[in-house]
Amino acid sequence: MIFKVYYQDKITEVPVRERTNTLYIEGKTEGEVRSKLKDRPYNIEFVSPLDGAYLEYEKQSENYKVLEI
């Protein structure tokens, strides 16, 4: 399953919508995705599973690239 992760670049940054970044990553569960990203200095706000029409919509984005870890 593909997950969309909303995060801040620095672990110490307070979440502010204008500075929120996103990435796409494959995993079986939200916990697995968070585990894959634990060694990165990200302040993860939210992890959302993508499937069906929502996944197809995201694939059309120029920023859609699944991170391989």
Residue pairs with C-beta under 8 A, 6 or more apart in sequence:
1 26
1 27
1 28
1 49
1 50
1 51
2 24
2 25
2 26
2 49
2 50
2 51
2 55
2 58
2 66
3 24
3 25
3 26
3 27
3 30
3 33
3 47
3 48
3 49
3 50
4 22
4 23
4 24
4 47
4 48
4 50
4 58
5 22
5 23
5 24
5 25
5 33
5 37
5 42
5 44
5 46
5 47
5 48
6 20
6 21
6 22
6 44
6 45
6 46
6 47
6 48
7 20
7 21
7 22
7 23
7 37
7 42
7 43
7 44
7 45
8 14
8 15
8 16
8 19
8 20
8 21
8 42
8 43
8 45
9 19
9 21
9 41
9 42
9 43
10 41
10 43
11 41
11 42
11 43
12 43
13 19
13 43
15 43
15 45
20 45
22 63
23 67
24 50
24 58
24 64
24 65
24 66
24 67
25 33
25 36
25 37
25 66
25 67
25 69
26 66
26 68
27 33
27 36
30 47
30 49
33 47
34 44
34 47
36 69
37 44
37 69
50 58
58 64
